[in-house]
Amino acid sequence: MKRVTLAACLVALLCAAVLATAMWRDNPLTIRAQVYAQSIATTAAATYVTLRTLNAFLSTAQELEVGLGFIASGSAQPLKVLEPIDDTIERIAGLVFGVMVATGILAVALGPVSAVGFAMLALALLLWLITARRSRGLPRRLAWYGGFLGLALPLALVASSGLAERMTDTTYRANLAVIADITAKLDAEQIDGQAGGFDLSITRIDEYRQLAINVWNRADELINSLVTILAVYVFRIFILPMLLMGGLFVIARHFARNDARD
């Protein structure tokens, strides 16, 4: 009777694993994890665009001549002192771009990785049914690691979606406010129908100069806030999920090893 009940449970689990493998695109857990990863990627993309816009402004401001307010070869360009700040912001923008790309890849890979995990779990259950007690070590280890691949990453991201925002939201918003205050005068507009350009008419040169001075005077605050926001992205999408996954991996490995000794 116990064997029949165990076999029925294994068959039910096998059917569930096969169904999860075949319908991985509709898995609600994976979908929630993908939404979280995509939200981080979207936010990082917006930050990247802001940083590249600031780069464009600083690069343009460095070429302005104090007297004429016009790009003139060989003339005095005192705003060249902004070059170290510009280079630092460009490097941070590159790191944010890396986070954005990695998070986008993670969002796409979640489904296939989960499907592979459930396929391993299904294979383990099938071997378990076929071999019965003659070979229990391999199927059990395969089942634990397959379950880990199928559930650990989505579970870690779904858990992080609630925890990470509560832990970092205050810091994130405070540093966004600092950046917004420093770059309040930055205004990207369309020139001749082309998006992303700057209005560099003579009447606005003073505004560009004023913003350049503002960035220079508060460079430490600006760089610190940008680095903090980058750290928030890394924590939300990498550090916290990896910590949660590490805990789940330790649990899976513990049971896999114990099963192998039986």
N, C-alpha and C positions, 0 to 999 in steps of 0.2 A: 504493500500500500504506500509506504514511504517512497519507494522508487518511482511508482506511478505519479505520485504528487510532485516529486522532484523533476521528473521528466516533463510533466505538464508545465511546470514553472519555467524550465529551460526553454521549452518550445515557445511559450508566451514571450519570454525575453528575447528569443531569437527573432520572432516576428516583429517585435518592437524595434530591435536594432536594425533589421533590414528595412523597415519602414522609415526609420530616421535617416538611414543612409540614402535611400531613394528620394526622400522628400526634404533634403537638407536645406533647400532654398526657402521652405515654408516653416522651418523650425522657429518657434516664437522666441526661444532663448537666444538663438544665433541672431535673429533679427534685432532684438533689443541690444545685443552687444555691438552689432554693426551700426545701429543708429548712434550709439554712444561714441564709437570710434569716428564715425563720419562727422559728428558734431565737433569733436576736437579738431579734425582735419579742416573743417570749414572755418572755425575760429582762428586756427593757425594761419590759414590762407588770408584772412582779413588782416591779421597782424603783419603778415609778410608784405602785402600790398601797401599798407601804411608805412612800413619801414623803407620800402623801395621808393615810395613817393617822397619821404623825407630825404633819402639819398639823392634823389633828383634835385630837390630844392637846394641842399647843401652844395652839391656839385656846381649848380648854377650860381649860387651866392658867392662861391669862391672866385668866380670870374668877373665879378662886378667891380668896376673902378669907382672909387669914392666920389670923385668930382663929376664924372660924366654919367655914371650908372650904366655903363655900356661895356661890352666885351671889347677890350683893346689890347692887342699884343704888345708886350713890353712895358705896359703901364703898371702903376702901383696897384696891387691887389691885397689889401690888408686882411680880407676875409679868408685868405689862404690858411690862416691859423685854424680854420675849421676842419682841415684835412684829416687830422688824427681822429676827430669825432666821427667824421664821415666814414672813414675806414672801419672804425669799431662798429658802427651801426650796420655797415655792409656785411661784416662778419657775423653779427648777430642775426641779420636777415637770412644769411646762408644757413645758419643752424636752424632757424625757424622753418625754412623751406625743407630742410632734411626731416624735421619732425612731421611736417605736413605730408610729405611723400611717404614716409614710413607708416604713418597712421592710415593713409589711404590704402596702402598695400595690405596692412593688417585688416582693415575693414573688408577688403576683397577676399583675403585668404581665410577668414574665419569660417566661412561655409565649407569650402573644400577640406580644410584640416579637420573640421568636425565630422564631415562625411567619412574621411579616412579612419578616424577614431571609432566611429560606430561600425564601420566595415570590419575593423579588427575585432571589435567586441562580438559581432555576429559570427565571424570565423571561429573565435574562441568557443562560443556556445555550441556551434556546429561540431567542432572537434570533441567537445565535452560529451555531446550526445552520442557521437560515433564510437569514441574510445572508452566511454564509461569510466571505470576506475583504473583502467590499464595505464593511462597517461594523463594524470591530473595536473602535474606541475606546469607544463607549457600552456595549456588552455587557460588556467587560472591567471598566470602572469600576463598572458596576452589579453585577457579580459580586463584586468586592472589597468594596464597601460592603454588599452583601447578606450576604456571608459574615461581615463584621464584626458586623452587627446580630444575625445568627443565633447566632454563637459567642462574641463578645467578652464580653458581660455575664455569661452563664453561666460561661464560663471564668474570668473575673476573680473571681467570687464563690466558685467551687469552689477556686481557688488561694488566695483569702483565708481560706477556712475552716481551712486548715492553718497558714498563715503568721501570721494575726492572733492566734490563740490562743497560739502560742508566744511571740509578741512582747509580748503584753499580759497574759498570765494571772497572772504574779506580781504585777504592779501592781494588777490587778483584785481578786485575792483579799486582798491586804494592806489595801486600802481598804474592802472589804466587812467585814473583821474589825474595823476601826476603828469603822465605823458600828454594827455589832452590839454592840460593847463600850459605846459611848455610849448606845445605846437599849436596853440589856439589860432594863430594868424595864418597858418598854412592853408592854402586854398588852391587845390588843383582844379583847373578848368579845361574846357575844350577850346582849342585854337584851330581855326579853319576846319572845324568838324572832326578833329582828331582828339580822342580822349587821352587824358594823362599828361597833357602839356601844362605849362604855367603861363599865366598872364604876366608878361614882363614889360608892360607899358611903363613909360617914364613916371607916370603918376603913382605907380605902385612900388617903385624901387625902394622908397623909404620903409615900406612895410616889410619887404624882404630883408633889408638891412636890420630892422628892429628885431625880426624873428631870429636872424643869425646871431645877434647880440644876446638874445634871450637863451638860445641853445648853448652859446658859449658860456654864459654866466651860470647856467644850471646843468652843465654837461654831466657832472657827477650824479645828480638826481636822475637825469634822463637815462644814462647807461645803467645805473642800478635798477631802475624800474623795468627796463627792457630785459635785463638778465633775470630778474625775478619772474617776469611773465614767462620767459622761456623755461625757467625751472618749474613753474606751475604746469606747463604743458607736459614736460618730461615726467613729472610726478604723476599726473593724471593718467597718462596713457602707457607709461612704462614701469615706473618704480612701484606704485601701489599694486597694479595688476600682477607684476612679477613676484611681489611679496606674497600675494594671495595664492598665486599659482605654485610658488615654492612650498607653501603649507600643504596644498592639495597633493603635490608630487611626493612629499614626505609620507603622507598618509597612504597613497597608492603604492609606493615602494615598500612600505612596512607590511601591508597586507599581501603584496606579491611575494615578498621574501618568506613570510610566515606560511603562505600556501605552498611555496616550493619545498619547505621542510616537512610538510605533512606526508 
